[in-house]
């Protein structure tokens, strides 16, 4: 580059600007991928972490060790809310999650493991690692909780999409920086002799001038004879560029949310379509995950005969309807004689009452047959 290279070496800021304008280099903006995944997966994780796991026997909740592990303290280092949030994050991000029960009755989520699959025998998990500890023993499928989410690891599935978004975001960011860049020219009297000492002083003055303009909203500099500074570009309004960057990030989150079944309006906090969005979210996103967890708990924590005898592990949480908002519907269900009051309590996520009267069907007079009513001319 000759003389231009010498000039750029003396001014590191100009060298960076030169490379930015002319060198075709993009970064894959890995934080975009992290942002989209964290936003969407943690949204689901926070929802599941509010669930209440109930061990039911003869329609009565059992308060035992499993109830404590699932709802209060699964292990010595995590609360139930933290445990289930990490459980969901691992399940969706890695497409599978393995939970083991230690000899100390702690539920631990494996960070890595190797699965040996068999056709007619239970699969075996070995090299199970939690944090920095690797278990020397193996775990059979019937000894662990193991759930898969989909057919392919989410991050692997979306790697191509994230790369394209990263390239586009990098290019848009560079354009925005160039639009807001301050450019100027410095002129000096060419009749003055510039030795090495004078060049160094001049360069230092130019660097201080540039720094003053760049860091301060108001900058005053002395006007020197034989030295002129002219600003040729004060930067353009980059509001539109920033808006485009925001739209791109929002679009990326929307794509991930669509894959996971989260309504876009809900994840962005738009209240205009809240009721519709929450219903779709519960039915098509949270419901299937809760069903997977509930099936696995019933299969691994209960014997076959216990399940056939009516024992259940049920998961209650966001999937339940709000009792206050549905008060009128509750009244209709009971008053029509379609449900007992205890059955309605179960439908709305509440425990059954010991009051035997709540197991009786009641009906209001308005629902009786016409022949059963008396009054008017028939009296």
C-alpha positions as CSV (number, residue, x, y, z in Angstrom):
1,X,0.0,0.0,0.0
2,X,3.1,2.3,0.0
3,X,2.6,5.8,1.6
4,X,-1.0,5.0,2.5
5,X,0.1,2.1,4.6
6,X,2.5,4.4,6.5
7,X,-0.2,6.9,7.2
8,X,-2.6,4.2,8.4
9,X,0.1,2.7,10.7
10,X,0.5,6.1,12.4
11,X,-3.2,6.4,13.1
12,X,-4.8,3.2,14.4
13,X,-8.4,4.7,14.2
14,X,-8.0,5.4,10.5
15,X,-6.6,1.9,9.9
16,X,-9.7,0.4,11.5
17,X,-12.0,2.6,9.4
18,X,-10.1,1.7,6.3
19,X,-10.5,-2.0,6.9
20,X,-14.2,-1.6,7.7
21,X,-15.0,0.1,4.5
22,X,-12.9,-2.1,2.1
23,X,-12.4,-5.5,3.6
24,X,-15.3,-8.0,3.0
25,X,-15.4,-9.7,6.4
26,X,-18.5,-10.8,8.4
27,X,-18.9,-12.3,11.8
28,X,-21.4,-15.1,12.5
29,X,-22.8,-13.1,15.5
30,X,-23.2,-16.1,17.7
31,X,-25.0,-14.0,20.3
32,X,-28.0,-13.8,17.9
33,X,-28.4,-17.5,18.1
34,X,-28.0,-17.5,21.9
35,X,-30.5,-14.6,22.3
36,X,-33.2,-16.3,20.2
37,X,-32.7,-19.7,22.0
38,X,-32.6,-18.2,25.5
39,X,-35.7,-16.1,24.9
40,X,-37.8,-18.9,23.6
41,X,-36.6,-21.9,25.6
42,X,-36.5,-20.0,28.9
43,X,-40.0,-18.8,28.2
44,X,-41.2,-22.4,28.1
45,X,-38.9,-23.3,31.0
46,X,-40.4,-20.6,33.3
47,X,-43.8,-21.9,32.4
48,X,-43.1,-25.6,33.3
49,X,-41.3,-24.6,36.5
50,X,-44.6,-23.3,37.9
51,X,-46.1,-26.8,37.7
52,X,-47.3,-28.8,40.7
53,X,-46.6,-32.5,40.6
54,X,-49.1,-34.6,42.5
55,X,-49.0,-38.3,43.4
56,X,-52.6,-39.3,43.6
57,X,-54.0,-42.5,45.3
58,X,-57.8,-43.1,45.4
59,X,-58.3,-39.4,44.4
60,X,-56.2,-38.3,47.4
61,X,-52.9,-36.6,47.2
62,X,-50.0,-38.5,48.8
63,X,-47.4,-36.5,50.7
64,X,-44.3,-38.6,50.4
65,X,-40.6,-38.4,49.4
66,X,-41.4,-38.2,45.7
67,X,-43.8,-35.3,46.3
68,X,-40.9,-33.5,48.1
69,X,-38.4,-34.3,45.4
70,X,-40.6,-33.2,42.5
71,X,-42.0,-30.0,44.1
72,X,-39.5,-28.7,46.7
73,X,-35.9,-29.9,46.5
74,X,-34.9,-32.5,43.8
75,X,-31.2,-32.3,45.0
76,X,-28.9,-30.5,47.3
77,X,-28.0,-27.8,44.8
78,X,-31.3,-26.9,43.1
79,X,-34.8,-25.9,44.0
80,X,-37.7,-27.5,42.1
81,X,-38.2,-24.4,40.0
82,X,-34.5,-24.3,39.0
83,X,-34.5,-28.0,38.3
84,X,-37.5,-28.0,36.0
85,X,-36.3,-25.0,34.2
86,X,-33.0,-26.6,33.4
87,X,-34.8,-29.8,32.6
88,X,-36.8,-28.1,29.9
89,X,-33.8,-26.1,28.6
90,X,-31.8,-29.4,28.2
91,X,-34.8,-31.2,26.7
92,X,-35.4,-28.6,23.9
93,X,-31.8,-27.6,23.3
94,X,-30.3,-31.0,23.2
95,X,-33.4,-32.8,22.0
96,X,-33.2,-35.2,25.0
97,X,-32.8,-35.1,28.8
98,X,-31.7,-37.8,31.2
99,X,-32.4,-37.6,34.9
100,X,-30.9,-40.1,37.4
101,X,-31.6,-41.0,41.0
102,X,-28.5,-41.2,43.1
103,X,-27.9,-43.4,46.2
104,X,-28.6,-40.3,48.3
105,X,-32.0,-39.9,46.6
106,X,-31.1,-36.9,44.6
107,X,-32.5,-36.2,41.2
108,X,-29.7,-35.1,38.9
109,X,-29.8,-33.9,35.3
110,X,-27.0,-35.5,33.2
111,X,-24.8,-33.1,31.3
112,X,-23.5,-35.9,29.0
113,X,-24.0,-39.6,28.6
114,X,-23.7,-42.5,26.2
115,X,-26.8,-44.6,25.3
116,X,-26.5,-48.2,24.3
117,X,-29.7,-49.3,22.6
118,X,-31.0,-52.9,22.5
119,X,-33.9,-54.5,20.7
120,X,-35.5,-56.6,23.4
121,X,-33.7,-55.4,26.6
122,X,-33.9,-52.0,28.3
123,X,-31.4,-49.5,26.9
124,X,-28.4,-48.8,29.1
125,X,-26.8,-45.4,29.9
126,X,-23.2,-45.2,30.7
127,X,-20.5,-42.6,31.2
128,X,-23.2,-40.4,32.8
129,X,-21.6,-37.1,33.8
130,X,-23.0,-34.5,36.1
131,X,-20.9,-31.3,36.4
132,X,-17.3,-32.7,36.7
133,X,-18.2,-36.1,38.1
134,X,-18.7,-39.2,35.9
135,X,-20.6,-42.1,37.4
136,X,-18.8,-45.5,37.1
137,X,-22.0,-47.5,37.1
138,X,-24.5,-47.9,34.3
139,X,-28.2,-47.0,34.5
140,X,-31.0,-49.0,32.8
141,X,-33.8,-47.3,31.1
142,X,-36.3,-48.4,33.8
143,X,-34.1,-46.7,36.4
144,X,-34.0,-43.3,34.9
145,X,-36.3,-40.5,33.6
146,X,-35.5,-40.1,29.9
147,X,-37.5,-37.9,27.5
148,X,-36.9,-36.9,23.9
149,X,-38.3,-33.7,22.4
150,X,-38.3,-34.1,18.7
151,X,-36.4,-35.9,15.9
152,X,-33.4,-33.6,15.7
153,X,-31.3,-31.5,17.9
154,X,-32.7,-27.9,17.8
155,X,-29.4,-26.1,17.5
156,X,-28.2,-28.5,14.7
157,X,-31.5,-28.0,12.9
158,X,-31.2,-24.2,12.9
159,X,-27.5,-23.8,12.3
160,X,-27.9,-23.0,8.7
161,X,-30.6,-20.4,9.4
162,X,-28.5,-18.8,12.1
163,X,-25.6,-18.5,9.8
164,X,-27.6,-16.7,7.2
165,X,-29.1,-14.4,9.8
166,X,-25.6,-13.7,11.3
167,X,-24.2,-12.8,7.9
168,X,-27.1,-10.5,7.2
169,X,-27.0,-8.9,10.6
170,X,-23.2,-8.3,10.3
171,X,-23.7,-6.6,7.0
172,X,-26.5,-4.4,8.2
173,X,-24.5,-3.4,11.3
174,X,-21.5,-2.4,9.2
175,X,-23.7,-0.3,6.9
176,X,-25.2,1.4,10.0
177,X,-21.8,2.2,11.4
178,X,-20.6,3.7,8.1
179,X,-23.8,5.8,7.9
180,X,-23.0,7.3,11.3
181,X,-19.3,7.7,10.7
182,X,-17.8,11.2,11.0
183,X,-15.4,12.0,8.2
184,X,-13.1,14.9,7.8
185,X,-10.0,16.2,6.0
186,X,-6.9,17.8,7.5
187,X,-4.9,20.3,5.5
188,X,-1.5,21.7,6.4
189,X,0.7,24.3,4.7
190,X,2.8,22.4,2.4
191,X,5.5,25.0,2.5
192,X,6.4,24.1,6.0
193,X,9.2,21.5,6.4
194,X,8.2,18.4,8.4
195,X,10.9,16.5,10.0
196,X,10.3,13.4,12.1
197,X,9.8,15.4,15.3
198,X,7.3,17.8,13.7
199,X,5.4,14.9,12.1
200,X,5.1,13.2,15.5
201,X,3.7,16.3,17.1
202,X,1.3,16.9,14.2
203,X,0.1,13.3,14.4
204,X,-0.4,13.5,18.1
205,X,-2.4,16.7,17.6
206,X,-4.6,15.1,15.0
207,X,-5.2,12.1,17.2
208,X,-6.3,14.3,20.1
209,X,-8.5,16.3,17.7
210,X,-10.2,13.1,16.5
211,X,-10.7,11.8,20.0
212,X,-12.2,15.1,21.1
213,X,-14.7,15.0,18.3
214,X,-15.5,11.3,18.8
215,X,-16.1,11.3,22.6
216,X,-17.5,14.7,23.3
217,X,-20.8,16.1,22.3
218,X,-19.2,19.6,22.3
219,X,-15.6,20.0,21.3
220,X,-13.5,23.2,21.1
221,X,-10.0,23.1,19.5
222,X,-7.6,25.9,18.8
223,X,-7.3,27.2,15.3
224,X,-3.7,27.1,14.1
225,X,-2.1,28.9,11.3
226,X,-1.4,26.6,8.4
227,X,-3.7,23.9,9.7
228,X,-7.3,23.4,8.6
229,X,-9.8,20.7,9.5
230,X,-12.9,20.3,7.4
231,X,-15.7,17.9,8.2
232,X,-17.1,16.4,5.0
233,X,-19.7,14.1,6.6
234,X,-21.5,14.5,9.9
235,X,-23.1,11.1,9.6
236,X,-26.6,10.3,8.3
237,X,-29.7,9.6,10.2
238,X,-29.4,5.9,11.0
239,X,-32.8,5.6,12.7
240,X,-34.0,3.5,9.8
241,X,-31.0,1.2,10.0
242,X,-31.5,0.6,13.8
243,X,-35.1,-0.1,13.1
244,X,-34.1,-2.7,10.5
245,X,-31.7,-4.3,12.9
246,X,-34.4,-4.6,15.5
247,X,-36.8,-6.1,13.0
248,X,-34.2,-8.7,12.0
249,X,-33.6,-9.8,15.6
250,X,-37.4,-9.9,16.1
251,X,-37.8,-12.0,12.9
252,X,-35.2,-14.4,14.2
253,X,-37.0,-14.9,17.5
254,X,-40.3,-15.3,15.7
255,X,-38.8,-18.2,13.6
256,X,-37.5,-20.0,16.7
257,X,-40.8,-19.4,18.5
258,X,-42.8,-20.8,15.5
259,X,-40.7,-24.0,15.6
260,X,-41.4,-24.4,19.3
261,X,-45.1,-23.6,19.0
262,X,-45.0,-20.3,20.9
263,X,-47.3,-17.6,19.5
264,X,-45.3,-14.6,18.4
265,X,-47.6,-12.1,20.1
266,X,-47.2,-13.8,23.4
267,X,-43.4,-14.0,23.4
268,X,-43.2,-10.3,22.5
269,X,-45.6,-9.3,25.3
270,X,-48.4,-8.0,23.0
271,X,-51.6,-7.9,25.0
272,X,-53.9,-7.3,22.1
273,X,-54.2,-11.0,21.3
274,X,-53.3,-12.3,24.8
275,X,-56.3,-14.6,25.4
276,X,-56.1,-16.2,22.0
277,X,-52.3,-16.6,22.2
278,X,-52.3,-18.1,25.7
279,X,-54.8,-20.7,24.7
280,X,-52.8,-21.7,21.6
281,X,-49.6,-21.7,23.7
282,X,-51.1,-24.0,26.3
283,X,-52.7,-26.4,23.8
284,X,-49.9,-26.7,21.2
285,X,-46.7,-26.0,23.1
286,X,-47.0,-26.6,26.9
287,X,-49.7,-29.4,26.7
288,X,-47.6,-31.9,24.7
289,X,-44.5,-31.3,26.9
290,X,-46.5,-31.8,30.1
291,X,-48.0,-35.0,28.6
292,X,-44.5,-36.3,27.9
293,X,-43.3,-35.6,31.4
294,X,-46.5,-37.0,33.0
295,X,-46.3,-40.2,31.0
296,X,-42.6,-40.7,31.9
297,X,-43.3,-40.2,35.6
298,X,-46.2,-42.6,35.6
299,X,-44.2,-45.2,33.8
300,X,-41.1,-45.0,35.9
301,X,-42.4,-44.2,39.4
302,X,-45.5,-46.4,39.5
303,X,-45.8,-50.1,39.1
304,X,-48.2,-51.4,36.4
305,X,-50.7,-52.7,38.9
306,X,-50.7,-49.4,40.8
307,X,-51.5,-47.5,37.6
308,X,-54.3,-50.0,36.8
309,X,-55.7,-49.5,40.3
310,X,-56.1,-45.8,39.7
311,X,-52.8,-44.4,41.1
312,X,-51.6,-41.4,39.1
313,X,-48.9,-38.7,38.9
314,X,-50.6,-35.6,37.6
315,X,-49.1,-32.3,36.6
316,X,-51.0,-29.1,37.2
317,X,-50.0,-25.6,36.2
318,X,-50.6,-23.2,33.4
319,X,-52.7,-25.8,31.6
320,X,-55.4,-25.3,34.2
321,X,-58.2,-22.8,33.7
322,X,-58.5,-19.7,35.9
323,X,-61.3,-20.4,38.4
324,X,-62.3,-16.8,38.9
325,X,-62.6,-16.1,35.2
326,X,-64.6,-19.3,34.7
327,X,-67.0,-18.8,37.7
328,X,-70.1,-18.7,35.5
329,X,-69.1,-21.8,33.6
330,X,-68.5,-23.6,36.9
331,X,-72.0,-22.7,38.0
332,X,-73.5,-24.1,34.8
333,X,-71.5,-27.3,35.1
334,X,-72.8,-28.0,38.6
335,X,-76.3,-26.5,38.2
336,X,-77.0,-28.7,35.1
337,X,-76.1,-31.8,36.9
338,X,-73.4,-32.7,34.5
339,X,-70.6,-32.7,37.1
340,X,-70.3,-33.0,40.9
341,X,-68.6,-30.2,42.7
342,X,-65.6,-32.4,43.5
343,X,-65.3,-33.2,39.8
344,X,-65.3,-29.5,39.0
345,X,-62.6,-28.9,41.6
346,X,-60.4,-31.5,39.8
347,X,-61.1,-30.0,36.4
348,X,-59.8,-26.7,37.7
349,X,-56.6,-28.1,39.3
350,X,-57.9,-28.2,42.9
351,X,-57.8,-31.1,45.2
352,X,-61.0,-33.0,46.1
353,X,-62.7,-32.2,49.3
354,X,-63.5,-34.8,52.0
355,X,-67.0,-33.5,52.2
356,X,-69.2,-36.3,50.9
357,X,-71.9,-33.8,49.9
358,X,-69.6,-32.5,47.1
359,X,-69.7,-35.9,45.4
360,X,-73.5,-35.6,44.9
361,X,-75.1,-34.4,41.7
362,X,-77.2,-31.3,42.2
363,X,-79.6,-29.6,39.7
364,X,-81.4,-26.3,39.7
365,X,-85.1,-26.1,39.1
366,X,-84.6,-24.4,35.7
367,X,-83.1,-27.6,34.4
368,X,-86.1,-29.9,35.4
369,X,-88.5,-31.2,32.8
370,X,-91.5,-29.2,32.0
371,X,-93.9,-31.8,33.4
372,X,-92.2,-31.7,36.8
373,X,-93.0,-28.0,37.3
374,X,-96.2,-26.7,38.8
375,X,-97.7,-23.3,38.7
376,X,-99.8,-20.9,36.7
377,X,-103.1,-22.4,35.4
378,X,-102.3,-25.9,36.6
379,X,-102.3,-24.9,40.3
